[in-house]
């Protein structure tokens, strides 16, 4: 796993003390109460100590409906406990920065929010809050959202929405402009049935729905997205981390969730419409009039497009799945010449496209599902070892253009076609140290999969924001792969010797305790979720880190 993703991962810090670990999640009762501590500065943030205070933040942001109103600019908030938002009690969450319509009344949260590495559970968002931005946060501008997670009890469940403009859904943040989402993790389930837009489309991401001039760094998604949506002249773009990115960057992110971009029970027929359906393991769609970049990201989850309605061949309809990026064809693809870079990314997930009808533009590809012919696309040091299924399959991609450059990238020779984009390799070769060395020619970010968590294919290690760091140079312990469904290797700083390893649930319960023997622990018997790993050394030093069981 990348070292930056150690922030899933390594950001168990001073805030996550034994006191915080022992506390139970505080349950929301549906009311809102103002915060009472802090001054809102970086050094003295407003403390969000109860879910009622989080609801007050949402209420305060959402109550102003002046055009382009930015609330809490240059104001900082810190969440101090785990919150249960009462979805199982029938409470519905209104996103922080909720817009009742696409028109003039659009307020945005413009402050900074630090979740303190705490977890939100039982968040429910339904069509009862009629807005077009859905997530823990709705519309966000210029903000830093960091260190907050949604567990698997959180759900966004939308049904029978007919919106003229767009519908944007993100587990943690619906829409962010000129901001950063960092070290955020989601196990939330997103279910969308019978959604329809006339113009722009539907954009759905496990972490963020849409980025504009923004950065998403060190985030993971391990839930399930089931979308049954459509549009007349727009798109349906679904991604494990981000639905659509515009002149933005996604770095050190990992998706192990399942993505199902379906068209089964539509509100309206698509015959005569112009719409694209694209799914990406990391990003659904990327637009880069300046440039959009996907760096050091990976996908191990299922990525699919399934259209049950029998369609007639139409030139302007595209159906594509990509292990990393679904499409570089944004809404303005005919007018914008995109610049997209995908660097040091890998896919081992299953990628498929299944559309009723013949003569349609369908493609299932290991890295990029489909690109517009005018796009400038660069793919460097990537590989795909996932299973592909579709009428047109590309180990890396299938779009042919002189503006597409693929270097030092490879795919499993049994999957996809040899179309000049990337080189086919055998499974046996792709599990060797020689292959790792070849991939590391550009950036030394890959490592052997010593614990077989990735099926023996290379994994990331020792990489932070594009700057490689030598093994042993960190003063923190390191766990990899992370997230994991089984064995986790624990590496201590140089000179340290382990004595014991303990894992705690986020409510402070000790769930595993083992003596230090081999430097590895088996977490397969633990339930899916986030845990605190505490490693004690022989000389009495203790290291702590978050570990994600996927």
LUMMARMAR-704399 format. One record per atom (N, C-alpha, C): x, y, z. Coordinates in steps of 0.05 Angstrom, whole numbers, plus 5000, padded with zeros to 4 digits. Example, Ala and Ser with C-alpha at 12.3 -4.5 7.8 and 13.67 -1.06 7.14 Angstrom:
2
526448865156
524649105156
526449345156
525749555142
527349795143
525850015157
END
This chain:
550
501749765000
500050005000
501850255000
500850474990
502550714989
502950825017
505250955021
505751065047
503851295053
502951435032
500951645038
498451525048
497751285038
495251165048
495651065076
498051085085
498451025113
496951225130
496051425118
494451615134
491751505140
491151255130
488551125137
488751025164
490150985169
492650855167
494350985186
496051165183
497951255203
497151495218
494851595215
494251845228
492951795255
493451585268
492751545296
494751705312
493951915322
495852105333
494852205360
495852435367
495352525394
492352545400
490752605379
487852645384
486652375391
487552155379
486351895385
487751785409
486951865432
488051775458
486551535468
487451425490
486051205502
483351285512
483051535520
480451635529
478451635505
479351735482
477551745459
476851465450
478851285452
478351015443
476250875460
476150945485
474350805504
471450915502
471051135489
468451265488
466651135468
464151105474
462151005455
461251235437
460251165413
459251365394
456851505407
456851775404
454651935414
452451935394
449951895403
447651855386
446052115382
445452175357
443952415351
440952375358
439752575369
436852565376
435152725357
436452835336
434952995316
434953295322
436053375345
436153665351
438753785343
438954055345
441354205339
442054395361
444554395369
445454555391
448154685383
448554945390
451055085383
453454975398
455754985386
458254905399
458955105421
460455025440
461055185464
463955225469
465755095454
468555115459
470055185433
472155345435
473855415413
473155695402
474955795386
474556065374
474456055343
474855815332
474555785303
477155825288
479455865302
481955905289
483255635284
485455635269
486955385264
488055275290
489055435308
490155345333
488055295354
485755415351
483555385371
480955345356
480555115343
478155075326
475655045343
473355105331
470855035344
470754735348
470154645372
469954365378
467154255373
466954065355
464353935350
464353685367
463153705391
463353505412
460953315412
458853385399
456453225399
455253225371
453653015364
452253025338
450253255336
449253345358
447453575358
448953825348
451453845355
453054075346
453754045316
454153795307
454553755278
452053835263
449753765274
447153845261
446854145261
447854275282
447654565283
449454695261
451754575256
453354665234
451854645208
450654415203
449054385178
446754585177
445454625199
443154815200
444055095194
446255175206
447255445203
448155505175
449555305162
450355335135
447955345116
446055175121
443855135102
441655345105
441555495127
439355685131
439555935114
441955985103
442356215086
441956135057
440156265043
439656195015
440356424996
442356595004
443256804986
444956684964
444956804941
446456704919
449456684925
450656454920
453556414923
454456494951
452956424972
453656484999
455656285010
457956375019
459956195029
460056225060
459356005074
459156025103
461655915116
462556065137
464755985154
467455985138
467856185121
470356215107
472556265128
474856125125
477156145143
476456075172
474555895175
473755805202
474355505204
475455425227
476255145231
474555005252
473954745246
472354575264
473854315269
473554205293
474753955300
472653775313
472253535302
470453335313
471953175335
470753155358
472253035381
471252755389
469252645376
468252385384
466952245360
466451985363
464951845343
461951915345
460651955322
457852035322
456051815308
453851755321
451751595309
449451775301
448851795275
446951995266
444051885265
443551665278
440851575283
439251485259
440551405238
439051305215
437251075221
438250895239
436650665246
434250735264
434250985273
432051085289
430051255272
430551265246
428851415228
429651695223
432051775233
432952055228
434252075201
433752295187
434852345161
436852575162
439152545151
441252745153
441052945130
441153205136
441353415116
444253485112
445353455088
448253505084
449053785092
451553815100
452554075108
453254225082
451554415075
451654545049
449654435031
447154425040
444954305024
443554515007
443054454983
441654644965
438854534959
436754684964
434054594958
433454584928
435054724912
434654724883
437154804869
437254774842
439554854827
439755154822
437655294828
437555574821
439355754838
438555994842
440256194855
440956134884
439255984897
439655934926
441555704930
444055754929
446055544933
448155634954
448055534978
449955604998
452055385000
454555465007
456755275009
458155295036
459055075046
460755065069
463555145060
464755345072
467355445063
469555435085
468955285107
470855265128
472555015125
474254965145
475854715147
474754535168
474654275162
473454085181
475353855185
476253815209
477953585217
476353395233
475953155222
474452945237
475852825260
478452895264
479852785287
480252485286
480152365262
480252075258
477951935272
475652065273
473251945285
471451835263
469451685271
467751535253
464851625256
463451665233
460651715233
459151465225
457151385241
455551145236
452651225233
451151045221
448251065218
447351335205
448851435186
447951665171
446051565149
443751685148
441751615127
441051875112
441151855086
440252085069
438251965049
435852075047
433851985029
432652215013
430752144996
429552354979
427752544995
427452495021
425852685037
427152955038
429852965037
431253225034
431653275004
429853424992
429853454963
432053664955
434353564949
436553734941
437953584919
439953714906
441353574885
444253524892
444953554918
447653494928
447353324953
448353074952
447852884974
450552784984
450852785011
453252685024
453252785053
455252705069
455552815096
455853125093
457453205074
457653485065
456353505037
455053725032
453753765006
455553934988
455054194987
456654374971
458854504987
461354474978
463654564994
465454724975
466654944986
468355114970
470755204987
473255154976
475655244988
476355115015
475154885020
475454765047
477454545047
478454475071
479954235076
478154055093
477353825082
475753625097
477653395101
478153315126
480153105131
479452945155
480652695155
480652525179
477952445190
476052385172
473452295181
472652055164
471251865176
470551615163
467551565166
466351425146
463651325148
463751025149
462350905169
462450615170
460250495153
460050225153
458250085135
455350115142
454650235165
451850275172
450750535159
452450685146
451650935132
450550865105
448451005097
447250955071
445951205059
446351235033
444951445018
443051294999
440451325003
438451164989
436451364976
436751384949
435151574934
433351424914
430951534910
429151394892
427251594878
426851544852
424851694836
425251994838
427652084831
428252374830
428452454801
427052674794
427052784767
428153064769
430653114761
431953364765
432753474737
432353734732
433053844706
436053854702
437553944723
440353994719
442053744725
443153714749
444753484755
444053384783
444853134788
444753014814
447552924821
448653014844
451352964852
451452834879
452652594880
452552434905
455352344912
456152394937
458752304947
458452224976
459551994984
459151905011
459852115032
462252235029
463152445048
462652725038
463152775012
462753045001
461453024974
459253164971
457853154945
459553304924
460053564929
461353734909
463353914924
465853914915
467854094927
469354244905
469654504909
470954684890
473354814904
475754784891
478254904901
478754834930
478454584936
478954494963
480454224964
480554104987
482053854991
480453665009
480353415001
479153205018
481453015023
482152975048
484652825054
484152625077
485252385074
485052175094
482252125104
480452095085
477652035091
476951755080
475251605094
474851325087
471851265090
470851115071
467951065070
467350765065
465550655082
464450395077
461450425071
460550665066
457750725062
456650585037
454050515038
452550405015
451050635002
451350654975
449850854960
448050714940
445450754943
443450624926
441750834913
441650834887
440151034872
438350894852
435750924856
433750784838
432050994824
431850964797
430151124781
430751424784
433351494781
434151774780
434351864751
433552124747
433552224719
434252514719
435952604701
436452884696
436052944666
435253184660
434753254632
437353354619
438953504634
441253634620
443953514627
445053564651
447853494656
448153194663
446853094683
447152814689
447352754718
448152504724
448552404751
451452334756
452552424778
455452384784
455552274812
456652034815
456651884840
459351784847
460351844871
462951744880
462751644909
464251434915
464251324942
465251524963
467051694956
468051904974
467052174966
467452254941
466552524931
465052484905
462952644902
461352634877
462652784855
463553034860
464753194838
466853374850
469153394835
471353574843
471653784821
472254024829
472954234810
475354384822
477654354809
480054484818
480854394846
480554144852
480854044880
482753804880
483453724905
485153494910
483753294928
483853044921
483052824939
485552654944
486352624969
488852494975
488552294998
489652054994
489751855016
486951765025
485051735007
482351655014
481751365004
479851235017
479150965009
476050935009
475150744992
472350674992
472150364992
470450265010
470149975013
467249895015
465450055004
462549995005
461549884979
459049954973
457749864949
456050094937
456350144911
454750344897
453050194877
450450234879
448450114861
446850344849
447450404824
446150634811
444350544789
441850634789
439950584767
438950864759
440550994743
439951274736
440151314706
439251544696
439351604667
439151904663
439551984638
439452264631
438652294602
437552524595
436752564567
439052654550
440552864559
442752964544
445352954560
445452824582
447752834600
449152574602
450052514627
451652284632
450952154659
451751904662
451651774688
454551674693
455951804711
458751744716
459051654745
460151424749
460351304775
463251214780
464451294803
467151224810
467351134839
469250954844
469650864872
470451084891
472151264882
472951484899
471451744891
471551804865
470352054855
468552004831
466252134830
464452104807
465552254782
466152514785
467352664763
469352864774
471652884761
473653084769
474153274746
474453534752
474853744732
477353904741
479453894724
481954034731
482753974760
482853724767
483353644795
485453424796
486053344820
488053134824
487052934845
487352674839
486752464859
489252304863
490252284887
492752154893
492451964917
493951744915
494251554937
491551454948
489751394929
487051304937
486651014928
484950864943
484550584937
481550524939
480550374919
477750284920
477749974921
476349874940
475849584942
472849534941
471249754938
468349724937
467349624910
464749574909
463549474884
461849694871
462149724845
460849944830
459049814809
456449874811
454549774792
453050004780
453650074755
452450294741
450350174722
447850164731
445750004718
443750184704
442250064687
439850194675
437749964672
436149934693
434349704695
431449784696
430749984713
427950064717
427750364712
428050464687
428250754682
425650894685
425851164691
423551334691
422651394662
424551414644
423951474616
425751294598
424751254574
426351104554
428751264545
430951134538
433251264528
433251284497
431351164484
431251174455
430951464446
432851554430
432851834420
434452024438
435451924460
437052104478
440052074472
441652254483
444552244481
445752234509
446652004516
447551974544
449851774545
451751824563
454051634567
453751514594
454351254596
454451114621
457351004625
458751114645
461551034649
462050984679
463650774684
464450704712
467450684713
468650784735
471550764740
472050664768
474050494770
474750394797
475550614816
476850814806
477651044823
476051294816
475851364790
474451604781
472551524758
470051624759
468151564738
468851714712
469251984714
469852154691
471852364699
473652424680
475652634685
475652834662
475553094669
475753314650
478253474658
479853554639
482253704645
482853914624
481354124624
481954344606
484754454612
485454474637
488154524645
489654254648
488854094668
489853824670
488453684694
487853434690
486953264713
488853034715
489452954740
491452744745
490452544765
490952294759
490452074777
493151934782
494151954807
496851864813
496851664836
498351444833
498851264855
496151154867
494351084850
491750984859
491350694850
489450554863
489050274856
486150194860
485349984845
482649874847
482849574849
481449464869
481149174871
478249094871
476449284867
473549224868
472449164840
469849084840
468349034816
467449304804
467749334777
466949574763
465249494739
462749594738
461049494716
459149704706
458249664681
456049804669
454149594658
451549614665
449649424656
447149564647
446449544621
444049674610
442149464600
439849444613
437849244605
436149324582
435649584579
433949684558
435249644531
433749524512
434749484485
434949754470
437349814461
437850074449
438550054419
437950274405
438750294377
441550414376
443150344355
445750454353
445650764350
447150904367
447251194366
450151274370
451151444352
453951524353
454751664379
452851814391
453651974413
453151844440
452751574440
452451434466
454751254470
455951274494
458251104501
457750964527
458650714528
458350544552
461050424558
462250504580
465050424585
465550384615
467250194621
468350144647
471350134646
472650264666
475550264667
476450194695
478550034698
479549954724
480350194741
481350404729
482050654743
480250884736
479950944710
478251164701
476251064681
473751144685
471651064666
471751204640
471951474641
471751634616
473351894619
474551984598
475552264597
473852434580
471352344574
469452494558
467452624576
468052874584
466253024601
463953134585
462153274599
459753384586
460453574563
462653714566
463553904544
465753784527
465753524524
467953394509
468353494481
466153584469
466353684441
467753954440
467754094463
468854374463
471454394478
471954214496
474354224513
476354004505
478854074500
480853884494
482253804520
481453574530
482353484557
485253404557
486453454581
489153354586
489053184611
489552924608
489152734630
491752574633
492652544658
494952374664
494252164685
494851914679
494551694698
497251574702
498351594726
501051514731
501251324755
502751104752
503250914773
500650834787
498850724772
496350614782
496050324774
494550174789
494049894781
491249814787
490349614771
487649494774
487949194774
486649074794
486448774794
483448694798
481648894795
478848834798
477548744772
475148634773
473648544750
472248784737
472548814711
471449044696
469648944674
467249044673
465348934653
463449154642
462449104617
460349264605
458449064591
455849094597
453848914586
451449084578
451149134551
449049304541
447349154522
444649164525
442849044506
442849194480
442849054458
442949184432
445649134418
445849204393
448349164378
449249424365
451749434356
452749674343
453149914360
453449864387
453750084406
456650124413
457350354424
460150414433
460550304461
461550064463
462049934488
464949864492
466049894516
468749824521
469249764551
470649554556
471549484583
474549464583
475949634599
478849664597
480149654625
482549564625
483949534650
484549804664
485150014649
485850274661
483750484654
483450554629
481550764620
479450654601
476950694609
474750574593
474450694566
474250964564
473951094538
475051374539
476251464517
477351744515
476151874490
475752134491
474952274467
477352314449
476852304423
478952304404
480752544405
479752774416
481353014417
482953034444
482552844462
483852854488
486752794486
488352924502
491152854506
491352694532
491852434529
491952254551
494652124554
495752134578
498352014584
497951794605
498851554600
498851334619
501651244623
502651244648
505451174654
505550984677
507050764674
507750584695
505250474709
503250384693
500850264704
500649974695
499049814710
498549544701
495749464709
494649274694
492049154700
492248854699
491248724719
491148434720
488348334727
486348504722
483648434728
482348294704
480048164709
478548034688
476848244673
476848234647
475248414630
473048264616
470648404613
468448284599
466948494584
466748474557
465248674541
465748624512
464248764495
464548724466
467348814457
468349034468
471049134462
472549144488
474949014488
476449004512
479349094507
480349264525
483049354522
484549314548
486949194547
488449154572
489049414586
489549624570
489949894581
487550064573
487050094546
484750244536
484350154507
482150244494
481650174467
481450414448
481050654458
480850894441
483450934426
483250984400
485551024383
485851314376
488151434383
488651714377
491651764379
492551944362
495452014362
496052174387
494052274401
494552434425
494552264451
494352004448
494451834471
497251704472
498551724496
501251614500
501151424523
501951174518
502050974540
504950874541
506250904564
509050814567
509350644592
511050444590
511750274613
509250174628
507250094612
504749994624
504049724612
502749554628
502549264621
499749164629
499048934617
496548814624
496848514621
495048364634
495048074633
494347984605
496147824594
495847754565
493247604559
492047484579
489447344575
487047534574
487547784581
485347974582
485948214564
484048274546
484348504528
485748434503
486048634485
487248584459
489948734457
491648634440
494248764436
493848984415
493149224424
492549444405
494649664406
496949594417
499149794418
499249964442
497149954459
497150094484
497849904507
500349924516
501349744536
502349484524
503549324541
504649074532
503348844548
502648624534
501548394548
503748234561
503148144585
505047984600
503647744613
505147534618
503947294631
503447354661
501647214672
501147234701
503647164717
505046964708
507446884722
509547114723
509947244700
511847454699
511047694716
508447754716
507447984731
507547954761
508447724770
508747674799
511647654807
513447744790
516347724795
517547984804
519947964816
521348204824
522348364799
522848224777
523648354753
521448544743
518948454745
516648624737
516448864754
516848834780
516749054799
518949264792
521249174785
523449354778
522749504752
521549374733
520749504708
518649724714
516649664730
514649864737
515850104751
517950054767
519150264783
521150444768
521350414742
523150574726
522550864728
519950934729
519151214731
519151314760
517651174777
517551244805
517750984821
519550974841
519850724856
517650694877
515250624868
512950614885
511850334889
512750144873
511649874874
513349694891
512049484902
513449284917
512249014911
513748804917
512648534915
510348494935
508548324927
506248264944
507048024962
508548074982
509647854998
507547705014
505347825020
503247695036
501047585019
501247614993
499247504974
496447624978
496347864988
493848004991
492748104965
494548144945
493748244919
494048034898
493647784906
493847564888
496647524877
498647634890
501447604882
502347824863
500547994854
501248224836
502348454853
504048624841
505348844856
503349024871
504349114894
502849304910
504449554914
503249764925
504750014931
506149994958
508350134960
509650154986
511450404985
511650545009
513550765012
513250984991
510851084989
510351304971
508651514984
509551764984
507951984995
508052224977
505752294966
505452534949
507552544927
508252304916
510052294893
512952294900
513652314925
516452334933
517252074947
518751894935
519451634947
521051674972
520651494991
522151505015
523351225020
525851215028
527150965032
525950805054
525850545051
524850365072
526550415097
525150445120
526450485145
527050775152
526450955133
526951235138
524951365156
522551235159
520351345175
520851285205
519851465222
520051405251
517351285261
515651205242
513151075249
513250785240
511450625252
511150355241
509450365216
509550155200
508250145175
506749875172
504249885163
502749635159
501949615130
502449385118
501649345090
501049055085
499248985066
497549175053
495449295072
494449525066
492549655083
490749835066
488249775061
486549575073
487349285067
486349095083
487048815079
484648645088
484448415076
482448225085
483647985099
486347985102
487647755115
490147825129
492447735118
495047785131
495948075127
496948195149
498148465148
500948445159
502848545143
505648565152
506048825167
507548815189
508049055205
511049105205
511949335195
514749405194
515249635214
517149585232
517849785252
520249955242
520650185254
522950355247
525550195251
527550275236
530150145238
531150145267
531949905276
532949875303
530949805324
528349815318
526249745337
525649445335
525049325358
524349045359
521749015374
519848875361
517148845372
516948655394
515048705412
514448515434
511548415433
509648585425
506848495424
505348675404
503048565394
501248715377
498448695387
497048925390
494348925399
492649075379
490148995375
488249135358
485849205374
484949455371
482549555386
480449645366
477949595372
475749715357
475750015363
474250165347
474150455351
472750535377
471250355389
469950415415
471750325438
474250245432
476150185453
476349895462
474849715450
474949435458
477349295446
478749145463
481048985453
479948745438
480548725412
479448515396
481548305388
484148375392
486248185385
488748255400
490148055410
492648105424
494447865419
496847915408
498647705401
501547785407
503247595414
506047655418
507347715390
509447865390
510847925366
512547685359
511847555336
513347315328
514547355300
512847385280
513747395253
513647675241
512347865255
511948125244
509448145226
507747935227
505247935212
502947855230
500547965224
498147895238
496047815218
494247635226
492047545210
489447675220
488347865204
485848005212
483447895198
483647665185
481347555170
478947495187
479447435213
477147355230
475647605241
476747835237
475448085247
473248175227
471348305238
469248425222
470248655205
469048705182
469848935165
469649195181
471749355179
471649605193
474449715197
474649925214
477150055220
478049995249
480549925252
481649845278
484150005285
484750025310
487150155319
489149935327
491449935313
493649745319
495649875338
496349745360
498249845378
500549635380
502949725373
505349545374
507149635396
507749465415
509549525437
512249395430
514449545435
517149455429
518549355455
520749225451
522249125474
523249345493
523749575482
524749795499
522649975510
520049885507
517850035519
516550245502
517550285477
516350485459
513850355446
511750515443
509250415432
508650575406
507950425385
507150545360
504150485355
502750675343
499950635338
499350705309
497450555297
496750605269
493950495264
492450625245
489850515238
490250295217
488650085220
488649865201
485749825191
485349795165
482749765154
482349475146
480349345157
479549065149
477449095128
478049015103
476149045081
474548785076
END
